[in-house]
Amino acid sequence: MAPLSRRVVALGGGHGLHASLSALRRVVDDLTAVVTVADNGGSSGRLRSEFGVLPPGDLRMALAALCGDDAWGRTWERAVQHRFAGEGEMAGHVVGNLLIVGLWELFPDPVEGLRWMGELLGAQGRVLPMALTPMDITADIRGLDPADPTALTTVRGQVEVASTDGVVSAVRLDPVDPPACPAAVAAIHDADWVVLGPGSWYTSVIPHLLVPDLRRALADTDARVLVNLNLAAQQGETAGYGPEDHLAALHEHAPGLRVDTVLADPSSVADPDQLAGAVASWGADLVLADVARGDGTPRHDAARLASAYLQILADETPGQATSTAEADGRG
């Protein structure tokens, strides 16, 4: 089947965006990833600190997801994801991170460097940073003070927020008004669909809504917005969250966000009627589809997710998506 003629922009970062892009590249012919740039850990954090560049890790993962299924694509996907072993200075660095930073030294425009990286990989789509300067995430965390479990503690850094033992109450960006990538803003304005999630909710998904220019673009675009919910709560960031709580967190951080469709896997929904009510309160449609791997891990299956996306994105009439568990094509 030929890919749908749709301009789709996917927002996120890390493993969640990788899963979404791996599915979307199979079903649409114009795909752009807009990627969070707040990582402060691992290879990305080291390169960010040493060279003063955007953290490349989430950008690399998005590029890897866009590699094709031929020998070239499979080989380069493995190569850019390869992490050096050993105990020396190179230990823990990822090949793709080093390639991206090297290209940024040749092409100071981050977008141009990423374009050349995509050309090398034969990427089926393009990858853009959500902003042009590195940033940090700070969060108000409840439950870290044994003497006062209700007290809020400020935690700084993506890694620190993602691994907190408390409960995230709210997140912010530092700086609070980072310069958005102009190409990312333009892509959202020109899109037919914008896909938000899945991924680490407070450190990969919500940060896009905190960049003022991106938030305005989402408000102004004629594109329809699809929220792809996580398959499970994430230890640390969203421990104890159900699907309705994920939607509530989006609303709290971006009250004006318009959502047209919400996608969820039935296995992650304890009360379908309750979720349907929460989705309807947004004026959105709920699509229930079997998109999980089904191996006991909270990971999306690329083929099943592609089938669900195909059903949703093929619909050209707003308001016609329906609640179904058949979007994976298995009836």
N, C-alpha and C positions, 0 to 999 in steps of 0.2 A: 504494500500500500504506500502511495506517495505521501510524504509529509504534508501536514496541513499548512496552508498559506496563512500563517499567523505570526505577528510580531509579539514575542513573549519576553518579558523581563522577570528574572527570578532573583529575589532578594534573600540574603542569608549569609551563611559561612560554615566552615567546617564540614563535618560528616553529613549534616542534614542537607546542606546545599548540594553537596556531592551526589547524594541520592536523588535529589530533585532533578539536577541537570542530567544525570545518567539516564533518567526516564524521558525528560523533555526533548533531548537531542534526537530521540527516536521518532518523535511525532510532529515536530514543527520545523519549519525551514528558516526561521529567523529568530535566533535565541541570544539573549544577552544576560550575563550574570553580573549583578552588582553586589560586591562582597565587602563585608565588614573589615575594618583595619585597626583593630584595637588589641590584637594578640600581644602579650608581653612575656610569653613563656617559651621554653624550648629553643629550637634552632631559630625560629622567627624572632623571639625576644633578643637573642644574642646578636643577630644581624641588625635588628632595629637599633640596638644600643651602640654597636660598633660603627655603623655607617650612617645613622640618622635617617634611615629610609622607612617607608611603609613596611609593616610586617608582612613578609611574602607568603606565609604558610597557607592561609585560607585562599589566597589567590591561586597558589599552586594547585591546591586540591580541586578548585573549580576548573582549572585548565585540564587537569588529569581526567576529570569526569567528562570533558568534551572530546576526549580522544576517541577516534573511530574504532570499529570492531575488526578492522583489517590488521595484518601483521605489523604494519607501521604504527598504528594507533596503540595496539596492545603493548608493543615493545617500549614506546616512549612513555606510556602511562606507567609502566613498571619502573622505567629509568628515573622519571622525575619524582616518583614517590619513594625511591630508595634512600634509606637512612644509613649513614656510615656507622660501622661498628668500631670496636676498639676502645682505647682509653686515652688517645691523644687529643690534640686540639680540634681535630675534625670530627671526633666522636659525637654522634647525635645530630649532626647537620644533615640536611636533606638535599639531594642533588638538585631538585627543582628550585629550591630556595636560592641556592648559590647561582644557578643560571639566571634567575630573575634579577637578582641584585647585580650580577655582572652586566646584564642588558641595561639596567638602569644607569650604570656608570657610562655606557656608550650612548644611551638615549635618556637624557635627564627628564624628559616628559614620561611619567610613569605609564600613561596610557599607551604611548608609542612602544615602550619596552615590552609591555604585555602583548601588544599586537604582534610584535616579532616572535615572542615566545609562542603565541598561538599559531603563527605561520609554521614554525619549526615542528610543532606537534601535529599539524593538520587538524586543529581544533574545529569542531562543528558548532561554532558560535564564538562570541567574544566575551572577554572578562574585563570588568572595570572595577576599580576601587570605589567605595561609596563616598570617600573624601580624599583630598589630596595631601593631607598631613596626618601623621600618626596621632592617635588619641588614646586616652585611657578611659576605662569605665569605672565609675564609683557607684557604690550601692549602699542603701540603708538596710542593715541586716538586724532582724529581731531574734533574740534567743542566744546571743553570745555572752551575755553577762549573767553568770549564775546567781548573782545577788538580785537581779531584776530582769526576769525573762522577757518582760515587755519592752525593755529599753532598746533603743535603736543605736547600732554601732555602724560607723562609716567604714567601709572596706574599699580599697582601691586596687584596681588591676583586674583584667579579664580572668586570669587564672585564679586569683584569690576569690573573686565573686563566684566563679563556676564551682569552686571546691568548698564553699562555705559550709559550716556545720549548722548554721542558723537558717532563717527563713527570709528570703529576699522580699523587701517591702517596696522598693523603688530603685531605679537605676538612672544615672545621668552620665553625660559625656563630659570629658575635660580635654580640650576646651568645649564650652557649651554650644558654640556656634561655629563648628568647623566648616571650612569651605568645601562644599559638595563638588564632586567630579562633574563638570559641565556635561560631559558625554552621558553620564548616568542620568542626569536630570532630563536631557533631551530624549533618551531612550524611553523613559517612563512616559513622557508626553506623547511619544509616537506609538506606544504599545497598543496592542489589542487586548492583551491580558497582562496582569502583574501577579506573580505568584510569591506569596510570603510564607516562609516556613517550608518544611520542618527544620528543626535545629535547636540548639541551646537557646531557650526562649529569651532570657535576659541578656545574654552576651553575644548572640549572633542574629537574632530576629528583631527584637525591639530596638536595638541601636539605630537601625535605618530610620525609624520613626522619630528619632531624636535629632536628626540632622535637619535643620529648618528648611533648606531648599528641597530636600527629598520629600519631606512631609507636605510642603506646598505642592510639589509636583504630583504627589498621590491624590491630593485634594482636587487639583485642576484637570488631571488627565481624563480623557474619555474611556480609558481602558477599564475593563472589568477586573475586579480584584478577587483572587482566590487565596484563601488561607488554608494551608495544609497542616493539620494538627499533628503533633507528635504521637507516637505509638504508646508512650509511657512517660510518667514523670521522671525527671532527671535528678538523681541524688545530688543534693547541694542546691542547685538553682530553683528547682520546682518540686522538691520532695512533697508528696501528698497531694499534688495538683491533679484534678480531673480535667477533661477537655473544656468544661465551662470556665474553669479557673484560668486556663490559658487565654481564652477569649476575653475574660475580664481584665487580665493584665494588659492586653493590647489596648482595650478601651481606656484603661486608667492612664496609659502613657500617651495615647493619641486619641482623645475623645472624638475628634472629627473624622476618624478613619472610616471610609465607606468600604464595606465588604459585600460582594455579590454572591459568593459561593464559599462554603466551608466543606473541606474534605476530611473524613475521619475513617479509620478502620473500625469495624464493629467490635473487634476484640478489645479495643481501648475504651469503649463506651459502656459504662455500667447502666446508664438510664437513657436510652435513645430519645424518649419523650422529653426529658429534661433538657438534653442537648438541643433537640429540635426547637424547643421553646426559646432557648438562649440565642440560637442562630436566627430565628424568626424575629426576635426583638431588634436585630440589626437590619431587618429587611432583606436578609440573605436566604439562600437555599442551602439545604444540607444534602450532601452526597455521602452515603456510607458505602465503602468499597473495600474488598479484601486486597490490601496493598502491602501487608506484612509478609516477611519471608516465611513465617510459620514454623521457624525452627527453635522457638523459645527465646529468641533475642529480639529486642525492640528495634529492628532494622527493616527498612523498606525493601521490597523486592522490585528491582528495576523494571522488569517486564510487566508485573501487575500494576505498578504505579503508572507506567506508560499507558496502559489500557484505560486506567481511570482518567488520566489527563486527556487522552484522546476523546473520550466520551464528553468530558466537560468542555474542552476547548473547541470541539466541533460544533457546539451549539452556538448559533449566531443570533438567537433571540433571547434577550435578557429575561430572567424570571422563569425559564423553562426547565432548569435543572431540577431533578427530583431526588428524593431520598431513595437510595437503592443499594443493594448489596451485590449487584450484578455487574458492576463496572469493570471487573477484571475479565469479563468475557467468558466466564465459565458457567454462566446461567445460574 
